[in-house]
Amino acid sequence: MNLVIGGRVMNVVFDFGAVLFTWRPHELVTRYFPEHATTPQQVGQLAHALFGHPDWHSFDRGTLAMEAVIERTSARLSLNPAVVATMVEGIGGHLVPMPDSVALLTQLHAMGAALYFLSNMSVPYARMLEQRHAFLRLFKGGIFSGDVHCIKPEAAIYQLLQTRYALEPSQTVFIDDMKGNITAAQQLGWHGIHFESASQVKAQLQALLPGLANSTSPQAF
């Protein structure tokens, strides 16, 4: 049975990092570079320098190889290349499923929502997650940025998902932890929910989708 709102199946699109899987760059900085991050301010600055730089965005986009991002980052920030390599190569292992979010995903699937994903993620991490986590089969489809060479919040990646799966914008809800990514989706006519917690998203979905809270599904909210 599909979750039908206004005569159409409702599409729910999930981001991955910090929505469905843990993504804690400050913890990575503290763990791997404690000598460079002795204060919260230093931690924040180094995390931004590592993961907010165009090189990392190019890695997410699939236009810069892992070896290159390690080399460039080490040189640019004067960091030990071996430590940078250990961190970057091991990030996939730090992407751990968030239980409450997985439970929400499972509930939505049971209620008949059409589930998709849209994630800024490099190819190595994407393949690792696909191999490790069976619950990702709940998705009807999705896009990793590294596979298509464009990233959020660029309009092209949203349009590609929309076209590839014939999504109706007014029947599509996008869940992401970055407000800029939500804004980009809304500009295409999608609904958007800024992720803070699974319970908060659940409450906003109930308000957004008429009748959802009263669904007859055994796993209704």
C-alpha positions in Angstrom: 0.0 0.0 0.0 1.5 3.4 -1.0 1.4 6.5 1.0 -0.8 8.6 -1.2 -1.4 12.3 -0.7 -3.6 14.3 -3.0 -3.9 11.3 -5.3 -0.1 10.8 -5.7 2.5 8.7 -4.0 4.6 10.8 -1.6 8.3 10.9 -2.2 10.6 11.4 0.7 14.3 12.2 -0.1 17.0 11.7 2.6 20.4 13.2 2.9 22.9 10.7 4.4 25.6 12.5 6.5 24.3 13.8 9.8 20.8 12.6 8.8 20.9 8.9 8.3 24.6 8.3 9.2 26.7 10.0 11.8 29.0 12.7 10.4 31.1 14.4 13.1 34.0 16.3 11.6 35.0 18.0 14.9 35.5 14.6 16.5 37.7 13.5 13.6 39.8 16.6 14.0 40.1 16.0 17.8 41.0 12.3 17.3 43.6 12.6 14.5 45.1 16.1 15.1 45.0 16.8 18.8 48.2 18.8 18.7 46.5 21.2 16.2 43.2 21.4 17.9 43.6 22.3 21.6 40.6 24.7 21.8 37.1 24.5 20.5 37.9 27.4 18.2 40.9 25.6 16.7 38.8 22.4 16.3 36.2 24.4 14.3 38.8 26.1 12.2 40.7 23.0 11.3 37.4 21.1 10.6 36.4 23.8 8.2 39.8 23.9 6.6 39.7 20.2 6.0 36.1 19.5 5.0 34.9 23.0 3.8 37.7 23.5 1.3 37.1 23.3 -2.5 39.5 20.2 -2.6 37.1 18.3 -0.4 34.1 19.5 -2.4 35.9 18.2 -5.5 36.4 14.8 -3.8 32.7 14.7 -3.1 32.0 15.7 -6.7 34.1 12.8 -7.9 36.5 15.0 -9.8 39.5 14.6 -7.4 40.8 11.2 -6.3 41.3 10.3 -2.7 45.1 10.2 -3.1 45.1 13.7 -4.5 42.9 15.2 -1.8 45.2 13.6 0.8 48.3 15.1 -0.8 46.8 18.5 -1.3 45.4 18.7 2.2 48.6 17.6 3.8 50.6 20.2 1.9 48.1 23.1 2.3 47.7 22.7 6.1 51.2 21.4 6.9 49.7 18.2 8.3 51.4 14.8 8.5 50.5 13.0 5.2 50.3 9.6 6.9 47.8 10.8 9.5 45.7 12.6 6.9 45.7 9.4 4.8 44.6 7.3 7.8 41.8 9.7 8.6 40.5 10.1 5.0 40.8 6.4 4.2 39.0 5.5 7.4 36.1 8.0 7.2 33.7 5.3 5.8 34.0 3.4 9.0 32.9 6.5 11.0 29.7 6.8 9.0 27.5 4.8 11.4 23.7 4.4 11.0 21.7 6.7 13.3 19.1 4.3 14.9 16.2 6.8 15.2 16.6 7.9 11.6 16.8 4.3 10.4 13.6 3.6 12.4 11.9 6.6 10.7 13.0 5.4 7.3 11.6 1.9 8.0 8.3 3.4 9.2 8.0 5.5 6.1 8.7 2.5 3.9 6.1 0.4 5.7 3.6 3.2 5.2 4.2 3.2 1.5 6.3 6.3 0.9 8.6 6.3 -2.1 12.1 6.7 -0.6 15.1 8.2 -2.3 18.4 9.7 -1.3 20.5 12.6 -2.4 23.9 12.8 -0.8 27.2 14.6 -1.2 29.5 11.7 -0.9 32.6 10.5 -2.7 32.6 7.2 -4.6 34.7 5.1 -2.1 32.4 5.9 0.8 29.3 5.5 -1.2 30.3 2.0 -2.3 31.3 1.0 1.2 27.9 2.0 2.6 26.1 0.2 -0.1 28.0 -3.0 0.7 27.6 -2.8 4.4 24.0 -1.7 5.1 21.1 -3.8 3.9 18.5 -1.2 5.0 19.6 1.0 2.0 17.6 -1.4 -0.1 14.5 0.3 1.2 15.3 3.2 -1.2 13.8 3.1 -4.6 16.8 5.0 -5.9 19.0 7.9 -5.3 22.1 9.9 -6.2 25.6 10.1 -4.7 27.4 13.3 -5.9 30.6 11.4 -6.7 28.8 9.3 -9.3 27.3 12.3 -11.2 30.0 15.0 -10.8 27.8 17.6 -9.2 27.0 18.4 -5.6 24.4 20.1 -3.5 23.3 22.9 -3.4 23.7 23.0 -7.2 20.4 22.9 -8.9 21.6 20.3 -11.4 21.8 17.5 -8.9 18.3 18.0 -7.6 17.0 18.2 -11.2 18.8 15.0 -12.1 17.1 13.1 -9.2 13.8 14.6 -10.2 14.1 13.7 -13.8 15.7 10.3 -13.3 12.8 9.1 -11.0 10.0 11.3 -12.4 9.4 13.0 -9.1 6.6 15.5 -8.8 8.1 18.5 -6.9 4.9 19.2 -4.9 4.8 15.6 -3.8 8.5 15.5 -2.8 9.9 16.2 0.7 13.7 16.6 1.1 15.3 16.1 4.5 18.8 17.5 5.0 20.9 18.9 7.9 22.2 21.9 5.8 19.8 24.8 5.4 21.4 25.9 2.1 20.6 22.5 0.7 17.0 22.7 1.8 16.7 26.2 0.2 17.9 24.8 -3.1 15.3 22.1 -3.1 12.5 24.5 -2.2 13.5 26.7 -5.1 12.6 23.8 -7.4 9.2 23.4 -5.7 10.1 20.6 -3.3 9.1 20.7 0.4 12.0 20.8 2.8 12.7 19.8 6.3 15.9 20.9 8.1 17.0 17.9 10.1 17.8 18.4 13.8 16.5 15.0 15.1 14.4 12.1 13.8 11.6 13.0 16.3 11.6 16.6 15.0 11.4 15.4 11.4 8.6 13.0 12.2 6.6 15.8 13.8 7.1 18.0 10.8 6.2 15.2 8.4 2.9 14.8 10.3 2.2 18.5 10.0 3.1 18.5 6.3 1.3 15.4 5.1 -2.4 15.5 5.8 -3.7 12.2 7.3 -0.2 10.8 8.0 -0.6 10.8 11.7 -3.9 8.9 11.4 -2.5 6.3 8.9 -4.0 2.8 9.4 -0.5 1.2 8.8 0.5 -0.9 11.8 3.8 1.1 11.9 2.2 4.5 11.6 3.6 7.4 13.5 
